[in-house]
Amino acid sequence: MDLQEAERIVFIGYSFPLADFEFRYILSKAIASSDKPPQEKKVRVILYPPNPKSKSKIEEIKWKKKKWRRDLERDRYKNFFGKLLSPPKYMDAIDFIQDQNLFWNW
């Protein structure tokens, strides 16, 4: 299915970097040139959660750094898609795909 015709777009494990100008351009062009109004499109983001179970101070610092990166990724999606973005899910990609309710009903 063509990206312009898609009603739902899912990103799994993609950090959506600011430097990816070409992809952002293609994406914004596809959404803007769609026959359907942008309000009818939905975007779902699956971000991998860092392990919150830290046993040492070093692991806790690493966990905070990973959480900070994940929050930056979430914010990049929010800034780009705005109201089209469904609330992000923080889970493993395999868990998302195997959960039929999350996969299809959003």
N, CA, C and O atoms as CSV, one atom per row, in Angstrom:
chain,resi,resn,atom,element,x,y,z
A,1,MET,N,N,0.851,-1.178,0.000
A,1,MET,CA,C,0.000,0.000,0.000
A,1,MET,C,C,0.897,1.243,0.000
A,1,MET,O,O,1.918,1.286,0.686
A,2,ASP,N,N,0.514,2.204,-0.747
A,2,ASP,CA,C,1.251,3.452,-0.849
A,2,ASP,C,C,1.136,4.249,0.455
A,2,ASP,O,O,0.090,4.245,1.105
A,3,LEU,N,N,2.196,4.914,0.818
A,3,LEU,CA,C,2.211,5.686,2.066
A,3,LEU,C,C,1.152,6.790,2.060
A,3,LEU,O,O,0.620,7.138,3.114
A,4,GLN,N,N,0.848,7.334,0.905
A,4,GLN,CA,C,-0.178,8.377,0.819
A,4,GLN,C,C,-1.563,7.841,1.165
A,4,GLN,O,O,-2.392,8.569,1.710
A,5,GLU,N,N,-1.815,6.575,0.850
A,5,GLU,CA,C,-3.127,5.984,1.086
A,5,GLU,C,C,-3.257,5.363,2.475
A,5,GLU,O,O,-4.362,5.031,2.905
A,6,ALA,N,N,-2.155,5.206,3.165
A,6,ALA,CA,C,-2.181,4.542,4.472
A,6,ALA,C,C,-2.992,5.342,5.478
A,6,ALA,O,O,-2.880,6.565,5.564
A,7,GLU,N,N,-3.809,4.628,6.234
A,7,GLU,CA,C,-4.571,5.255,7.314
A,7,GLU,C,C,-3.801,5.162,8.623
A,7,GLU,O,O,-3.978,5.987,9.519
A,8,ARG,N,N,-2.942,4.144,8.728
A,8,ARG,CA,C,-2.150,3.931,9.933
A,8,ARG,C,C,-0.696,3.695,9.547
A,8,ARG,O,O,-0.385,2.969,8.604
A,9,ILE,N,N,0.167,4.327,10.303
A,9,ILE,CA,C,1.607,4.171,10.101
A,9,ILE,C,C,2.199,3.753,11.439
A,9,ILE,O,O,1.933,4.384,12.462
A,10,VAL,N,N,2.998,2.695,11.436
A,10,VAL,CA,C,3.600,2.184,12.667
A,10,VAL,C,C,5.114,2.252,12.554
A,10,VAL,O,O,5.697,1.803,11.567
A,11,PHE,N,N,5.742,2.816,13.574
A,11,PHE,CA,C,7.194,2.847,13.678
A,11,PHE,C,C,7.585,1.960,14.852
A,11,PHE,O,O,7.098,2.143,15.968
A,12,ILE,N,N,8.458,1.010,14.596
A,12,ILE,CA,C,8.907,0.109,15.652
A,12,ILE,C,C,10.424,0.223,15.768
A,12,ILE,O,O,11.158,-0.148,14.852
A,13,GLY,N,N,10.880,0.738,16.899
A,13,GLY,CA,C,12.307,0.792,17.185
A,13,GLY,C,C,13.100,1.779,16.344
A,13,GLY,O,O,14.322,1.658,16.251
A,14,TYR,N,N,12.447,2.739,15.738
A,14,TYR,CA,C,13.134,3.734,14.919
A,14,TYR,C,C,13.227,5.026,15.725
A,14,TYR,O,O,12.217,5.514,16.233
A,15,SER,N,N,14.421,5.578,15.845
A,15,SER,CA,C,14.619,6.748,16.712
A,15,SER,C,C,14.150,8.062,16.090
A,15,SER,O,O,14.096,9.080,16.779
A,16,PHE,N,N,13.811,8.057,14.801
A,16,PHE,CA,C,13.327,9.243,14.097
A,16,PHE,C,C,14.303,10.421,14.252
A,16,PHE,O,O,13.924,11.491,14.728
A,17,PRO,N,N,15.575,10.208,13.840
A,17,PRO,CA,C,16.589,11.246,14.047
A,17,PRO,C,C,16.315,12.511,13.240
A,17,PRO,O,O,15.771,12.462,12.137
A,18,LEU,N,N,16.701,13.630,13.812
A,18,LEU,CA,C,16.516,14.917,13.129
A,18,LEU,C,C,17.305,14.979,11.823
A,18,LEU,O,O,16.905,15.667,10.884
A,19,ALA,N,N,18.410,14.266,11.767
A,19,ALA,CA,C,19.279,14.317,10.585
A,19,ALA,C,C,18.730,13.546,9.393
A,19,ALA,O,O,19.287,13.635,8.299
A,20,ASP,N,N,17.669,12.804,9.575
A,20,ASP,CA,C,17.093,12.031,8.476
A,20,ASP,C,C,16.141,12.906,7.664
A,20,ASP,O,O,14.934,12.667,7.634
A,21,PHE,N,N,16.696,13.915,7.011
A,21,PHE,CA,C,15.911,14.915,6.281
A,21,PHE,C,C,15.097,14.301,5.147
A,21,PHE,O,O,13.932,14.646,4.948
A,22,GLU,N,N,15.722,13.387,4.408
A,22,GLU,CA,C,15.046,12.811,3.248
A,22,GLU,C,C,13.787,12.050,3.656
A,22,GLU,O,O,12.732,12.200,3.038
A,23,PHE,N,N,13.907,11.238,4.698
A,23,PHE,CA,C,12.757,10.465,5.139
A,23,PHE,C,C,11.661,11.384,5.686
A,23,PHE,O,O,10.479,11.174,5.411
A,24,ARG,N,N,12.043,12.377,6.439
A,24,ARG,CA,C,11.056,13.319,6.977
A,24,ARG,C,C,10.330,14.055,5.845
A,24,ARG,O,O,9.122,14.279,5.915
A,25,TYR,N,N,11.064,14.421,4.824
A,25,TYR,CA,C,10.467,15.099,3.672
A,25,TYR,C,C,9.464,14.179,2.973
A,25,TYR,O,O,8.345,14.592,2.670
A,26,ILE,N,N,9.865,12.941,2.721
A,26,ILE,CA,C,8.980,11.981,2.058
A,26,ILE,C,C,7.720,11.759,2.883
A,26,ILE,O,O,6.614,11.706,2.346
A,27,LEU,N,N,7.895,11.634,4.163
A,27,LEU,CA,C,6.775,11.396,5.068
A,27,LEU,C,C,5.810,12.577,5.094
A,27,LEU,O,O,4.598,12.395,4.979
A,28,SER,N,N,6.342,13.775,5.245
A,28,SER,CA,C,5.463,14.956,5.287
A,28,SER,C,C,4.775,15.178,3.949
A,28,SER,O,O,3.615,15.590,3.916
A,29,LYS,N,N,5.461,14.915,2.857
A,29,LYS,CA,C,4.863,15.058,1.532
A,29,LYS,C,C,3.744,14.032,1.333
A,29,LYS,O,O,2.692,14.357,0.781
A,30,ALA,N,N,3.970,12.810,1.779
A,30,ALA,CA,C,2.952,11.766,1.640
A,30,ALA,C,C,1.708,12.096,2.453
A,30,ALA,O,O,0.589,11.887,1.984
A,31,ILE,N,N,1.887,12.603,3.649
A,31,ILE,CA,C,0.736,12.950,4.491
A,31,ILE,C,C,-0.015,14.145,3.906
A,31,ILE,O,O,-1.246,14.155,3.879
A,32,ALA,N,N,0.720,15.145,3.442
A,32,ALA,CA,C,0.093,16.354,2.907
A,32,ALA,C,C,-0.618,16.110,1.580
A,32,ALA,O,O,-1.643,16.737,1.314
A,33,SER,N,N,-0.102,15.219,0.747
A,33,SER,CA,C,-0.690,15.011,-0.572
A,33,SER,C,C,-1.702,13.876,-0.599
A,33,SER,O,O,-2.119,13.447,-1.675
A,34,SER,N,N,-2.094,13.396,0.544
A,34,SER,CA,C,-3.068,12.313,0.623
A,34,SER,C,C,-4.452,12.808,0.242
A,34,SER,O,O,-4.781,13.979,0.431
A,35,ASP,N,N,-5.259,11.900,-0.299
A,35,ASP,CA,C,-6.652,12.226,-0.606
A,35,ASP,C,C,-7.469,12.395,0.674
A,35,ASP,O,O,-8.452,13.136,0.707
A,36,LYS,N,N,-7.051,11.707,1.704
A,36,LYS,CA,C,-7.755,11.789,2.985
A,36,LYS,C,C,-7.183,12.933,3.804
A,36,LYS,O,O,-5.989,13.220,3.716
A,37,PRO,N,N,-8.021,13.590,4.600
A,37,PRO,CA,C,-7.483,14.647,5.472
A,37,PRO,C,C,-6.529,14.048,6.502
A,37,PRO,O,O,-6.715,12.909,6.930
A,38,PRO,N,N,-5.513,14.806,6.902
A,38,PRO,CA,C,-4.546,14.291,7.870
A,38,PRO,C,C,-5.183,13.807,9.174
A,38,PRO,O,O,-4.624,12.937,9.843
A,39,GLN,N,N,-6.344,14.356,9.545
A,39,GLN,CA,C,-6.985,13.960,10.792
A,39,GLN,C,C,-7.400,12.490,10.774
A,39,GLN,O,O,-7.556,11.880,11.832
A,40,GLU,N,N,-7.581,11.920,9.590
A,40,GLU,CA,C,-8.004,10.526,9.488
A,40,GLU,C,C,-6.834,9.554,9.574
A,40,GLU,O,O,-7.040,8.341,9.612
A,41,LYS,N,N,-5.628,10.063,9.603
A,41,LYS,CA,C,-4.455,9.216,9.705
A,41,LYS,C,C,-4.050,9.071,11.167
A,41,LYS,O,O,-4.267,9.967,11.983
A,42,LYS,N,N,-3.455,7.921,11.477
A,42,LYS,CA,C,-2.965,7.680,12.827
A,42,LYS,C,C,-1.548,7.153,12.742
A,42,LYS,O,O,-1.197,6.404,11.829
A,43,VAL,N,N,-0.743,7.556,13.706
A,43,VAL,CA,C,0.646,7.103,13.779
A,43,VAL,C,C,0.862,6.455,15.137
A,43,VAL,O,O,0.518,7.026,16.172
A,44,ARG,N,N,1.433,5.261,15.124
A,44,ARG,CA,C,1.733,4.535,16.355
A,44,ARG,C,C,3.240,4.345,16.415
A,44,ARG,O,O,3.875,4.022,15.411
A,45,VAL,N,N,3.808,4.548,17.603
A,45,VAL,CA,C,5.238,4.399,17.822
A,45,VAL,C,C,5.467,3.382,18.933
A,45,VAL,O,O,4.874,3.468,20.008
A,46,ILE,N,N,6.336,2.423,18.653
A,46,ILE,CA,C,6.719,1.418,19.638
A,46,ILE,C,C,8.182,1.673,19.977
A,46,ILE,O,O,9.064,1.499,19.137
A,47,LEU,N,N,8.425,2.083,21.207
A,47,LEU,CA,C,9.785,2.359,21.666
A,47,LEU,C,C,10.182,1.308,22.694
A,47,LEU,O,O,9.394,0.948,23.568
A,48,TYR,N,N,11.393,0.831,22.579
A,48,TYR,CA,C,11.876,-0.203,23.487
A,48,TYR,C,C,12.162,0.413,24.852
A,48,TYR,O,O,12.894,1.398,24.945
A,49,PRO,N,N,11.594,-0.159,25.909
A,49,PRO,CA,C,11.831,0.410,27.240
A,49,PRO,C,C,13.183,-0.021,27.799
A,49,PRO,O,O,13.544,-1.195,27.709
A,50,PRO,N,N,13.922,0.906,28.369
A,50,PRO,CA,C,15.151,0.487,29.039
A,50,PRO,C,C,14.807,-0.310,30.293
A,50,PRO,O,O,13.745,-0.115,30.884
A,51,ASN,N,N,15.685,-1.186,30.688
A,51,ASN,CA,C,15.460,-2.026,31.861
A,51,ASN,C,C,15.542,-1.172,33.130
A,51,ASN,O,O,16.612,-0.652,33.445
A,52,PRO,N,N,14.432,-1.017,33.868
A,52,PRO,CA,C,14.461,-0.168,35.066
A,52,PRO,C,C,15.072,-0.846,36.285
A,52,PRO,O,O,15.270,-0.193,37.310
A,53,LYS,N,N,15.372,-2.117,36.201
A,53,LYS,CA,C,15.909,-2.843,37.352
A,53,LYS,C,C,17.426,-2.682,37.392
A,53,LYS,O,O,18.158,-3.455,36.772
A,54,SER,N,N,17.880,-1.695,38.110
A,54,SER,CA,C,19.321,-1.483,38.212
A,54,SER,C,C,19.815,-1.958,39.565
A,54,SER,O,O,19.165,-1.755,40.591
A,55,LYS,N,N,20.974,-2.591,39.547
A,55,LYS,CA,C,21.531,-3.142,40.772
A,55,LYS,C,C,22.674,-2.294,41.310
A,55,LYS,O,O,23.050,-2.426,42.475
A,56,SER,N,N,23.213,-1.448,40.497
A,56,SER,CA,C,24.330,-0.633,40.952
A,56,SER,C,C,24.123,0.807,40.500
A,56,SER,O,O,23.252,1.100,39.680
A,57,LYS,N,N,24.928,1.684,41.043
A,57,LYS,CA,C,24.840,3.099,40.680
A,57,LYS,C,C,25.170,3.306,39.202
A,57,LYS,O,O,24.552,4.148,38.550
A,58,ILE,N,N,26.127,2.559,38.667
A,58,ILE,CA,C,26.502,2.675,37.252
A,58,ILE,C,C,25.338,2.245,36.367
A,58,ILE,O,O,25.035,2.911,35.377
A,59,GLU,N,N,24.682,1.139,36.714
A,59,GLU,CA,C,23.526,0.689,35.938
A,59,GLU,C,C,22.394,1.701,36.018
A,59,GLU,O,O,21.683,1.918,35.037
A,60,GLU,N,N,22.224,2.315,37.168
A,60,GLU,CA,C,21.179,3.331,37.321
A,60,GLU,C,C,21.464,4.536,36.421
A,60,GLU,O,O,20.544,5.080,35.812
A,61,ILE,N,N,22.709,4.949,36.334
A,61,ILE,CA,C,23.093,6.068,35.464
A,61,ILE,C,C,22.852,5.700,34.003
A,61,ILE,O,O,22.339,6.513,33.235
A,62,LYS,N,N,23.220,4.475,33.615
A,62,LYS,CA,C,22.982,4.016,32.241
A,62,LYS,C,C,21.489,3.987,31.939
A,62,LYS,O,O,21.057,4.382,30.856
A,63,TRP,N,N,20.693,3.509,32.923
A,63,TRP,CA,C,19.255,3.459,32.720
A,63,TRP,C,C,18.686,4.859,32.518
A,63,TRP,O,O,17.848,5.064,31.639
A,64,LYS,N,N,19.130,5.819,33.318
A,64,LYS,CA,C,18.646,7.203,33.176
A,64,LYS,C,C,19.024,7.778,31.814
A,64,LYS,O,O,18.243,8.511,31.207
A,65,LYS,N,N,20.208,7.450,31.341
A,65,LYS,CA,C,20.643,7.926,30.026
A,65,LYS,C,C,19.781,7.322,28.916
A,65,LYS,O,O,19.398,8.020,27.977
A,66,LYS,N,N,19.476,6.021,29.024
A,66,LYS,CA,C,18.614,5.380,28.029
A,66,LYS,C,C,17.211,5.959,28.078
A,66,LYS,O,O,16.591,6.162,27.034
A,67,LYS,N,N,16.701,6.226,29.270
A,67,LYS,CA,C,15.369,6.814,29.410
A,67,LYS,C,C,15.350,8.207,28.796
A,67,LYS,O,O,14.382,8.586,28.137
A,68,TRP,N,N,16.413,8.964,29.010
A,68,TRP,CA,C,16.507,10.310,28.435
A,68,TRP,C,C,16.490,10.231,26.905
A,68,TRP,O,O,15.810,11.021,26.250
A,69,ARG,N,N,17.234,9.280,26.336
A,69,ARG,CA,C,17.237,9.104,24.873
A,69,ARG,C,C,15.853,8.713,24.365
A,69,ARG,O,O,15.384,9.230,23.351
A,70,ARG,N,N,15.210,7.799,25.074
A,70,ARG,CA,C,13.870,7.367,24.669
A,70,ARG,C,C,12.896,8.535,24.715
A,70,ARG,O,O,12.056,8.676,23.826
A,71,ASP,N,N,12.997,9.370,25.738
A,71,ASP,CA,C,12.125,10.538,25.836
A,71,ASP,C,C,12.382,11.512,24.692
A,71,ASP,O,O,11.447,12.127,24.179
A,72,LEU,N,N,13.643,11.658,24.289
A,72,LEU,CA,C,13.959,12.504,23.135
A,72,LEU,C,C,13.316,11.954,21.865
A,72,LEU,O,O,12.759,12.712,21.070
A,73,GLU,N,N,13.392,10.644,21.676
A,73,GLU,CA,C,12.772,10.007,20.512
A,73,GLU,C,C,11.266,10.268,20.517
A,73,GLU,O,O,10.692,10.645,19.495
A,74,ARG,N,N,10.634,10.066,21.667
A,74,ARG,CA,C,9.194,10.307,21.787
A,74,ARG,C,C,8.857,11.751,21.422
A,74,ARG,O,O,7.887,12.000,20.706
A,75,ASP,N,N,9.649,12.697,21.908
A,75,ASP,CA,C,9.399,14.107,21.626
A,75,ASP,C,C,9.575,14.445,20.149
A,75,ASP,O,O,8.848,15.284,19.616
A,76,ARG,N,N,10.529,13.801,19.485
A,76,ARG,CA,C,10.704,14.036,18.044
A,76,ARG,C,C,9.458,13.601,17.280
A,76,ARG,O,O,9.018,14.291,16.361
A,77,TYR,N,N,8.894,12.465,17.656
A,77,TYR,CA,C,7.651,12.017,17.016
A,77,TYR,C,C,6.510,12.981,17.306
A,77,TYR,O,O,5.747,13.334,16.407
A,78,LYS,N,N,6.390,13.410,18.563
A,78,LYS,CA,C,5.320,14.346,18.928
A,78,LYS,C,C,5.431,15.650,18.147
A,78,LYS,O,O,4.432,16.171,17.652
A,79,ASN,N,N,6.638,16.170,18.040
A,79,ASN,CA,C,6.840,17.434,17.328
A,79,ASN,C,C,6.540,17.308,15.840
A,79,ASN,O,O,6.047,18.254,15.226
A,80,PHE,N,N,6.826,16.170,15.264
A,80,PHE,CA,C,6.615,15.991,13.825
A,80,PHE,C,C,5.157,15.681,13.498
A,80,PHE,O,O,4.593,16.273,12.578
A,81,PHE,N,N,4.540,14.761,14.238
A,81,PHE,CA,C,3.199,14.296,13.889
A,81,PHE,C,C,2.078,15.002,14.640
A,81,PHE,O,O,0.936,14.994,14.181
A,82,GLY,N,N,2.373,15.602,15.766
A,82,GLY,CA,C,1.353,16.310,16.523
A,82,GLY,C,C,0.175,15.432,16.890
A,82,GLY,O,O,0.345,14.389,17.520
A,83,LYS,N,N,-1.032,15.853,16.496
A,83,LYS,CA,C,-2.258,15.160,16.880
A,83,LYS,C,C,-2.435,13.816,16.182
A,83,LYS,O,O,-3.267,13.013,16.604
A,84,LEU,N,N,-1.683,13.560,15.140
A,84,LEU,CA,C,-1.788,12.271,14.462
A,84,LEU,C,C,-1.201,11.136,15.293
A,84,LEU,O,O,-1.526,9.969,15.079
A,85,LEU,N,N,-0.342,11.483,16.235
A,85,LEU,CA,C,0.377,10.479,17.015
A,85,LEU,C,C,-0.485,9.908,18.134
A,85,LEU,O,O,-0.972,10.639,18.996
A,86,SER,N,N,-0.665,8.594,18.107
A,86,SER,CA,C,-1.305,7.896,19.228
A,86,SER,C,C,-0.296,7.842,20.366
A,86,SER,O,O,0.904,7.974,20.126
A,87,PRO,N,N,-0.753,7.652,21.596
A,87,PRO,CA,C,0.214,7.567,22.697
A,87,PRO,C,C,1.243,6.464,22.427
A,87,PRO,O,O,0.871,5.337,22.102
A,88,PRO,N,N,2.521,6.782,22.560
A,88,PRO,CA,C,3.559,5.777,22.303
A,88,PRO,C,C,3.454,4.602,23.270
A,88,PRO,O,O,3.023,4.749,24.413
A,89,LYS,N,N,3.855,3.445,22.783
A,89,LYS,CA,C,3.900,2.246,23.614
A,89,LYS,C,C,5.365,1.923,23.872
A,89,LYS,O,O,6.196,1.975,22.966
A,90,TYR,N,N,5.662,1.594,25.104
A,90,TYR,CA,C,7.026,1.255,25.492
A,90,TYR,C,C,7.088,-0.243,25.734
A,90,TYR,O,O,6.790,-0.725,26.827
A,91,MET,N,N,7.479,-0.969,24.700
A,91,MET,CA,C,7.504,-2.415,24.796
A,91,MET,C,C,8.406,-3.003,23.733
A,91,MET,O,O,8.840,-2.311,22.812
A,92,ASP,N,N,8.680,-4.277,23.870
A,92,ASP,CA,C,9.465,-5.000,22.894
A,92,ASP,C,C,8.644,-5.159,21.614
A,92,ASP,O,O,7.427,-5.333,21.685
A,93,ALA,N,N,9.282,-5.104,20.458
A,93,ALA,CA,C,8.593,-5.210,19.174
A,93,ALA,C,C,7.839,-6.532,19.051
A,93,ALA,O,O,6.713,-6.555,18.556
A,94,ILE,N,N,8.439,-7.618,19.490
A,94,ILE,CA,C,7.792,-8.926,19.395
A,94,ILE,C,C,6.527,-8.962,20.247
A,94,ILE,O,O,5.513,-9.515,19.821
A,95,ASP,N,N,6.574,-8.381,21.441
A,95,ASP,CA,C,5.386,-8.328,22.293
A,95,ASP,C,C,4.270,-7.535,21.622
A,95,ASP,O,O,3.102,-7.914,21.712
A,96,PHE,N,N,4.613,-6.452,20.957
A,96,PHE,CA,C,3.609,-5.645,20.262
A,96,PHE,C,C,2.965,-6.435,19.128
A,96,PHE,O,O,1.742,-6.446,18.990
A,97,ILE,N,N,3.775,-7.085,18.332
A,97,ILE,CA,C,3.248,-7.828,17.184
A,97,ILE,C,C,2.397,-9.013,17.637
A,97,ILE,O,O,1.401,-9.340,16.993
A,98,GLN,N,N,2.776,-9.649,18.725
A,98,GLN,CA,C,2.032,-10.809,19.202
A,98,GLN,C,C,0.738,-10.433,19.905
A,98,GLN,O,O,-0.165,-11.263,20.006
A,99,ASP,N,N,0.628,-9.215,20.389
A,99,ASP,CA,C,-0.599,-8.773,21.059
A,99,ASP,C,C,-1.565,-8.253,19.999
A,99,ASP,O,O,-1.465,-7.103,19.571
A,100,GLN,N,N,-2.491,-9.096,19.581
A,100,GLN,CA,C,-3.403,-8.750,18.489
A,100,GLN,C,C,-4.254,-7.521,18.797
A,100,GLN,O,O,-4.570,-6.751,17.890
A,101,ASN,N,N,-4.625,-7.327,20.050
A,101,ASN,CA,C,-5.423,-6.161,20.421
A,101,ASN,C,C,-4.637,-4.869,20.193
A,101,ASN,O,O,-5.153,-3.923,19.599
A,102,LEU,N,N,-3.394,-4.832,20.663
A,102,LEU,CA,C,-2.559,-3.643,20.445
A,102,LEU,C,C,-2.222,-3.466,18.974
A,102,LEU,O,O,-2.170,-2.342,18.476
A,103,PHE,N,N,-1.994,-4.566,18.284
A,103,PHE,CA,C,-1.571,-4.521,16.890
A,103,PHE,C,C,-2.654,-3.967,15.973
A,103,PHE,O,O,-2.352,-3.192,15.065
A,104,TRP,N,N,-3.906,-4.348,16.192
A,104,TRP,CA,C,-4.981,-3.962,15.282
A,104,TRP,C,C,-5.916,-2.884,15.807
A,104,TRP,O,O,-6.465,-2.122,15.011
A,105,ASN,N,N,-6.115,-2.792,17.101
A,105,ASN,CA,C,-7.133,-1.890,17.656
A,105,ASN,C,C,-6.522,-0.647,18.277
A,105,ASN,O,O,-6.210,-0.625,19.468
A,106,TRP,N,N,-6.358,0.368,17.477
A,106,TRP,CA,C,-5.884,1.646,17.991
A,106,TRP,C,C,-6.329,2.746,17.106
A,106,TRP,O,O,-6.029,3.911,17.369
